[in-house]
Amino acid sequence: MTIKKSPQTALIHTDYQAPEGFAAFPSAIHHASTVLFKNVAAMRSGQWKEKNAYTYGLHGTPTTFTLEARLAEIEGGKHCLLAPSGLAAIAMVDFALLKSGDDVLLPDNVYNPNRELGKWLTQDFGVTARYYDPLIGAGIAALIQPNTKLIWTEAPGSVSMEVPDLPAICKAAHARGVLVALDNTWSAGLALRGFDLGVDIIMQALTKYQSGGSDVLMGAVITRELALYERLSGSHMRLGMGVGADDAYLVLRGLPTMKLRFDAHDAGGRKLAAWLKTRPEIAKVLHPALADCPGHDIWRRDFTGAGGLFSVLFDARYSEPQVDRFIDALTLFGIGFSWGGANSLAVPYPIKGMRAQWSEQGSLVRFNVGLEDVDDLIADIEQAFAALEA
Ligand SMILES: *Cc1c(COP(=O)(O)O)cnc(C)c1O
């Protein structure tokens, strides 16, 4: 029945319905806090856990369900949950799987905010977080306690670039009933097939390659096992982890070009890394595709690519202020955190203060190789080296 409407009401209510049958490649962007039900019975039967029904914007829209389904497929998983940042995705995993009295193992080269979360869980939540040598491999078995519930891995560590032996860690963990989570951001899920190597949970910072635009923050947690997914979705719901529709769209928009971008970052990164290796200013290039990078043999066995993120150690004769001057003298490299976008970045890391064990000398600088012409990037670094001596 059509009722009479004043202009004020017409601003809010309309009988118009767009014709059906519209089709296009991009996903529709559905904005919603309130989700409408046909009637009260439909509302009462709604289950927020079921991804074939809608209950409330926080628990999913066609836009977020589409992104989740696509990410699960890309990674070779079955279930996916979106989070408002990569770090929020890490927190979702910890709060789903750890309770007071439990123990979690983290690699000593772990993404530093993950380490901070471990410290917080230890200080205030009755959980113990312990740190292991990222190259420990099967030796992790000796660290597993009866109360160990979760082992985080990161392949490779995104600052110092050691590549872990995931199959060996997973084998030791599963023999004791411990779950393994992988931060797979470095490979974008393209160059490392985490589930095939045995991990139970894959976390991605979509902020990086999936978005590709340096303009979105988002994370994802992906699993194969339904029971594990249900534990994670309980954490997702209780922590209120929603993402904005426009942000989800931006990530969906980035996906079709991600492989091309990733391969271009990879080619640029390897060319720059090889050039840096020839330079006397640089003591070590920490790039998993280089033979002397810790864990290189594992990278060769398990990975099909490298992307554009790697680090260098300057020769120890250069002080920190000298290396800072080098970074300031760069013109094509932005100074800033994150990576995976078109713009190259350089950032110094106080690696000694971040690690329990770090015996290398020399200042560490991490490069994100963007999509510029690599010869221009090389020329930029070459001119900035002059500032080291200034
Ligand atoms: C950036 C990053 C994260 C966190 O992602 P945010 O969206 O910035 O919170 C987690 N792990 C790794 C390895 C990262 O590089």
The ligand as an SDF file (V2000), in Angstrom:
LIG
                    3D

 15 15  0  0  0  0  0  0  0  0999 V2000
   51.9270   -3.9040    8.6930 C   0  0  0  0  0  0  0  0  0  0  0  0
   52.0610   -5.2280    9.2900 C   0  0  0  0  0  0  0  0  0  0  0  0
   51.1340   -5.6920   10.2240 C   0  0  0  0  0  0  0  0  0  0  0  0
   50.0140   -4.8560   10.7600 C   0  0  0  0  0  0  0  0  0  0  0  0
   49.2120   -4.2540    9.8080 O   0  0  0  0  0  0  0  0  0  0  0  0
   48.4430   -2.8910   10.1450 P   0  0  0  0  0  0  0  0  0  0  0  0
   47.3050   -2.9060    9.1950 O   0  0  0  0  0  0  0  0  0  0  0  0
   49.4250   -1.7850    9.9170 O   0  0  0  0  0  0  0  0  0  0  0  0
   48.0050   -2.9610   11.5770 O   0  0  0  0  0  0  0  0  0  0  0  0
   51.3160   -6.9650   10.7170 C   0  0  0  0  0  0  0  0  0  0  0  0
   52.3360   -7.7370   10.3250 N   0  0  0  0  0  0  0  0  0  0  0  0
   53.2430   -7.3200    9.4390 C   0  0  0  0  0  0  0  0  0  0  0  0
   54.3520   -8.2200    9.0490 C   0  0  0  0  0  0  0  0  0  0  0  0
   53.1440   -6.0480    8.9010 C   0  0  0  0  0  0  0  0  0  0  0  0
   54.0650   -5.6210    8.0450 O   0  0  0  0  0  0  0  0  0  0  0  0
  1  2  1  0
  2  3  1  0
  2 14  2  0
  3  4  1  0
  3 10  2  0
  4  5  1  0
  5  6  1  0
  6  7  2  0
  6  8  1  0
  6  9  1  0
 10 11  1  0
 11 12  2  0
 12 13  1  0
 12 14  1  0
 14 15  1  0
M  END
$$$$
